[in-house]
Amino acid sequence: MTEARVENQLFRFTPASPLDPQRVVDEIGGKRSGRYVTLSLVAPRATLLVDHDGRIIVHGCRKQDMAHLAAKEVLLRLGEAESGMSFEVGPVVASFDFESLVSLERVPDLYPEATMDTELDCLRINDTRHEIQMLLFRNGRGIATEARHVKLVAMAARRWKQRLSDENLLG
């Protein structure tokens, strides 16, 4: 059975009163990066972005409760109330391993949703059934992006492992 492991999960928190990104810079040491203000936290370990609409986007946490603690810390350091804050769960980045080598070159001839990426020496798979993008490497390791849930990544990985096995493309 092919298991998938969450590497990153995106969470977006919307405070009851939008944050002023400039306050994050002035009061708690955020750094401007284009239209966003970034802030790195040590505990919980996370990278936060405050967007121009005053929302907090949390990267680097796998679980919602840890991401919530990170967003809460920013609000508390600014003296803002946490009550009324809503959140949304964004896409998952997950990894998986087929535990066998993959013969990449023949795959695009058999499956049009797979293309070779010569720069990374991997397959790029547009899996519309599971609504994810996958990178599959020769060593059997893969990365899925834009997934809605880690279970979808595991399902897609199992399906692709079976398809490649049926065509004798796994070593």
C-alpha positions in Angstrom: 0.0 0.0 0.0 1.4 3.4 -0.9 1.1 5.9 1.9 1.3 9.7 1.5 2.9 12.0 4.0 1.9 15.7 4.4 4.9 18.0 3.9 3.0 21.3 4.0 -0.6 22.4 4.4 -1.7 26.0 3.7 -4.1 27.7 6.2 -5.6 31.1 5.8 -7.0 32.9 8.9 -9.2 36.0 8.5 -9.4 38.1 11.7 -12.6 39.8 12.6 -10.8 43.1 11.9 -8.3 43.0 9.0 -4.7 43.4 10.0 -2.7 46.4 8.8 0.4 44.8 7.1 2.4 47.9 8.0 1.7 47.4 11.7 3.1 43.9 11.4 6.3 45.4 10.0 6.5 48.3 12.5 5.5 46.5 15.7 6.6 42.9 15.4 9.4 42.8 12.8 7.7 41.6 9.7 9.5 42.0 6.4 7.9 43.4 3.2 8.0 41.1 0.2 6.0 42.6 -2.6 2.3 42.9 -1.6 2.9 40.7 1.4 4.5 41.0 4.8 6.4 37.9 5.9 7.1 36.8 9.5 8.9 33.7 10.7 8.1 32.1 14.0 10.2 29.7 16.0 7.5 28.2 18.2 5.4 27.1 16.6 7.8 26.9 13.6 6.0 28.5 10.8 6.2 31.2 8.1 3.3 33.6 8.0 2.2 36.0 5.3 -0.1 38.9 5.9 -1.8 39.8 2.6 -3.1 43.2 1.5 -6.6 42.2 2.8 -5.3 41.8 6.3 -5.5 37.9 6.3 -2.8 35.7 7.8 -1.6 32.8 5.6 0.3 30.1 7.5 2.9 27.9 5.8 5.0 25.1 7.4 2.4 23.6 9.7 0.9 20.2 9.0 -2.0 20.6 11.5 -4.6 23.2 11.8 -4.2 23.6 15.6 -0.5 24.5 15.2 -1.3 26.9 12.4 -4.0 28.5 14.6 -1.5 29.0 17.4 0.8 30.8 15.0 -1.9 33.1 13.8 -3.0 33.7 17.4 0.5 34.6 18.4 0.6 37.4 15.7 -2.7 38.7 16.9 -1.7 38.7 20.5 1.6 40.4 19.8 -0.3 43.2 18.0 -2.8 43.4 20.8 -5.7 42.3 18.6 -8.6 40.0 19.7 -8.7 36.4 18.4 -12.5 36.2 18.7 -14.4 36.1 15.4 -11.4 34.8 13.4 -12.3 32.4 10.7 -10.0 30.0 8.8 -9.8 28.2 5.5 -7.8 25.1 4.6 -5.8 25.4 1.4 -3.9 22.9 -0.7 -1.7 20.1 0.6 1.9 19.3 -0.5 2.5 15.6 0.1 5.2 13.0 -0.7 5.0 9.3 -1.4 7.3 6.4 -2.3 6.7 3.5 -4.7 9.7 1.7 -3.2 10.9 0.7 -6.7 12.6 2.3 -9.7 10.4 3.8 -12.4 11.2 3.6 -16.2 10.1 7.1 -17.0 10.7 7.4 -20.8 7.8 5.1 -21.9 5.2 6.6 -19.6 4.2 9.7 -21.8 3.6 7.4 -24.8 1.1 5.4 -22.7 -0.5 8.1 -20.7 -1.0 11.5 -22.2 -1.5 13.2 -18.8 2.2 12.5 -18.1 5.0 14.5 -19.6 8.7 14.4 -19.1 10.4 17.2 -17.3 14.0 17.0 -18.6 15.1 19.8 -16.3 14.1 17.9 -13.2 14.5 14.4 -14.8 11.0 13.4 -13.7 7.5 12.9 -14.9 4.9 15.7 -14.4 1.5 14.1 -14.1 -1.7 16.0 -14.3 -4.1 13.7 -12.4 -7.5 15.1 -13.1 -9.3 12.2 -11.5 -7.8 13.2 -8.1 -7.3 16.9 -8.9 -3.6 16.9 -8.1 -0.3 17.6 -9.9 2.4 15.0 -9.3 6.2 14.9 -9.8 7.4 11.3 -10.1 11.1 10.6 -10.0 13.1 7.6 -11.3 13.8 6.4 -7.7 10.1 5.9 -7.2 9.6 8.9 -5.0 6.9 11.4 -5.7 5.6 14.8 -4.7 2.0 15.9 -5.1 0.9 19.5 -5.1 -2.4 21.3 -5.2 -4.2 18.4 -3.4 -7.3 19.0 -1.3 -6.5 16.2 1.1 -3.6 13.7 1.8 -6.0 10.8 1.2 -6.5 11.9 -2.4 -2.7 11.8 -2.8 -2.5 8.3 -1.4 -5.3 7.2 -3.8 -3.6 8.8 -6.8 -0.3 7.2 -5.9 -1.8 3.8 -5.5 -3.6 4.2 -8.9 -0.4 5.3 -10.7 1.7 2.6 -9.1 -0.8 0.0 -10.3 -0.9 1.5 -13.8 2.9 1.6 -14.1 3.2 -2.0 -12.7 0.6 -3.2 -15.2 2.9 -1.9 -18.0 6.1 -3.4 -16.4 7.5 0.1 -15.8 8.5 -0.5 -12.2 11.8 -2.1 -11.4 
